Amino acid sequence: MTTREDIGSALGTGGDAPLNNRVHHVRSDELDGYAAISGGTVGSKKLWMGRVENPPLSSTDNHHHGASEAGIFVVSGHPVFVFHDGTQEVRITADPGDFVLVPPFVPHREENPDPVEPVVVVIARTTQEPIKVSVPELYQHTGAQAQS
C-alpha cells in the first residue's frame, strides 16, 4: 500500500502534510473511520466525504450538521430520513441509487427499519470534517435557531 508519507517522501515534501497539488486515491480499505476525503486524509479544504453503514433495526439520534450541507447517496439498503416540517414528522424512504440533501442546521435522524439488510450510504459535506450536533428532539429549522 502506498501512503501519503511514501508519496510525500518520494516528492521531497517530507510527508508532513497531505499534498494538495495532485489527485488522491483513497481505497475502500484505507478509510480513516468513516472518512475517505477530509483535511486529515487528503488535505481537502472544504469537502468531507465518507461511507457510513447503519446496521439492521438501527436509528441515529436526532442531530444536525451545523452550517454544513450534507449530500447523501444510497449505495444499498432502504434508509429512512426523518425530520420535522413544523407541523408533523416527515419520513422519506430512500432506495439504492437515490440522493438526499440535508440542508444546514436541519435536525433529522436516519433509521434502518430492515431486520436483515444493513444500509450503506456515501456522505459528502461542505466542511472538511464531519460535524454532528445532537439535539433532544426534532423541530422545524428556522434561521434564528442556527444562531443559538
C-alpha positions as CSV (number, residue, x, y, z in Angstrom):
1,M,0.0,0.0,0.0
2,T,1.3,3.4,-0.9
3,T,0.7,6.1,1.8
4,R,0.7,9.9,1.7
5,E,4.1,9.7,3.6
6,D,5.5,7.4,0.9
7,I,4.4,9.7,-1.9
8,G,5.5,12.8,0.1
9,S,8.9,11.4,0.7
10,A,9.3,10.5,-3.0
11,L,8.4,14.0,-4.0
12,G,10.6,15.7,-1.4
13,T,7.9,17.0,0.9
14,G,8.9,15.0,3.9
15,G,5.4,13.6,4.3
16,D,4.4,16.2,7.0
17,A,1.1,17.2,5.4
18,P,-1.2,15.9,2.7
19,L,-0.3,17.0,-0.8
20,N,-2.7,19.4,-2.4
21,N,-1.3,19.5,-5.9
22,R,-2.3,16.0,-7.0
23,V,-5.3,13.7,-7.4
24,H,-5.7,11.5,-4.3
25,H,-6.9,7.9,-4.4
26,V,-8.3,6.5,-1.2
27,R,-9.0,2.8,-1.4
28,S,-12.0,1.4,0.4
29,D,-9.7,-0.4,2.9
30,E,-7.9,2.8,3.7
31,L,-10.7,4.8,5.2
32,D,-10.0,6.7,8.4
33,G,-13.0,5.5,10.4
34,Y,-15.8,6.7,8.2
35,A,-13.8,9.5,6.4
36,A,-12.5,8.9,2.9
37,I,-11.9,12.5,1.9
38,S,-11.1,15.1,4.6
39,G,-8.5,17.5,5.7
40,G,-6.8,14.8,7.7
41,T,-6.9,12.1,5.0
42,V,-6.0,14.0,1.8
43,G,-5.8,17.7,2.8
44,S,-9.1,18.8,1.4
45,K,-10.1,22.3,2.4
46,K,-13.9,22.5,2.0
47,L,-15.1,18.9,1.4
48,W,-15.7,15.9,3.6
49,M,-16.8,12.6,2.2
50,G,-17.2,9.3,3.9
51,R,-19.0,6.0,3.9
52,V,-21.4,5.1,6.7
53,E,-23.1,1.7,7.4
54,N,-26.1,1.5,9.6
55,P,-26.9,-2.0,10.9
56,P,-30.4,-3.6,10.7
57,L,-33.0,-2.2,13.0
58,S,-30.9,0.8,14.0
59,S,-31.5,4.6,14.3
60,T,-29.3,7.5,14.9
61,D,-30.0,10.1,17.5
62,N,-31.7,13.4,16.4
63,H,-28.9,15.7,15.1
64,H,-27.9,18.3,12.6
65,H,-24.7,19.1,10.8
66,G,-24.2,22.7,11.7
67,A,-23.6,25.1,8.8
68,S,-22.7,22.2,6.6
69,E,-24.9,20.8,3.8
70,A,-24.9,17.1,3.6
71,G,-25.4,15.2,0.3
72,I,-26.2,11.5,0.7
73,F,-26.0,8.8,-1.9
74,V,-27.7,5.5,-1.0
75,V,-25.4,2.6,-2.0
76,S,-27.6,-0.3,-0.5
77,G,-30.5,-0.8,1.8
78,H,-33.5,1.4,2.3
79,P,-32.8,4.2,4.8
80,V,-35.5,6.4,6.3
81,F,-34.7,10.1,6.8
82,V,-36.8,11.7,9.4
83,F,-37.3,15.4,10.0
84,H,-40.0,17.9,11.2
85,D,-41.7,20.3,8.8
86,G,-43.2,22.5,11.5
87,T,-46.5,20.6,11.5
88,Q,-45.5,17.0,11.7
89,E,-42.7,14.4,11.4
90,V,-41.9,13.6,7.8
91,R,-40.4,10.3,6.8
92,I,-38.6,9.9,3.5
93,T,-37.7,6.3,2.5
94,A,-34.8,6.2,0.0
95,D,-33.7,3.3,-2.2
96,P,-30.3,2.3,-3.7
97,G,-29.2,4.9,-6.2
98,D,-31.2,7.8,-4.6
99,F,-29.7,11.0,-3.4
100,V,-30.8,13.0,-0.4
101,L,-29.9,16.6,0.6
102,V,-29.9,17.7,4.2
103,P,-29.7,21.5,4.5
104,P,-27.6,23.2,7.2
105,F,-28.9,23.1,10.7
106,V,-31.9,20.9,9.9
107,P,-32.5,18.4,12.7
108,H,-33.0,14.9,11.4
109,R,-32.3,11.3,12.1
110,E,-31.6,8.2,9.9
111,E,-33.3,4.9,10.5
112,N,-32.8,1.4,9.1
113,P,-36.0,-0.5,9.8
114,D,-34.9,-3.6,7.9
115,P,-34.4,-6.6,10.2
116,V,-31.7,-8.1,8.0
117,E,-30.1,-5.7,5.5
118,P,-27.6,-3.0,6.6
119,V,-27.8,0.5,5.0
120,V,-24.7,1.8,3.3
121,V,-24.5,5.4,2.2
122,V,-21.8,7.8,0.9
123,I,-22.0,11.2,2.5
124,A,-20.5,14.5,1.2
125,R,-20.4,17.6,3.4
126,T,-19.4,21.1,2.7
127,T,-17.0,21.2,5.6
128,Q,-13.7,19.4,5.6
129,E,-14.5,17.5,8.8
130,P,-17.8,15.9,9.9
131,I,-20.0,17.9,12.2
132,K,-22.7,16.2,14.3
133,V,-24.7,18.2,16.9
134,S,-27.1,16.1,18.9
135,V,-30.5,17.6,19.7
136,P,-33.1,16.3,22.2
137,E,-35.9,16.3,19.6
138,L,-36.8,17.1,16.0
139,Y,-38.1,20.6,15.4
140,Q,-38.6,22.8,12.3
141,H,-35.4,24.6,11.4
142,T,-35.6,28.4,11.3
143,G,-32.8,30.8,10.7
144,A,-32.9,32.1,14.3
145,Q,-32.2,28.6,15.6
146,A,-28.9,28.5,13.6
147,Q,-27.6,31.4,15.7
148,S,-28.2,29.7,19.1
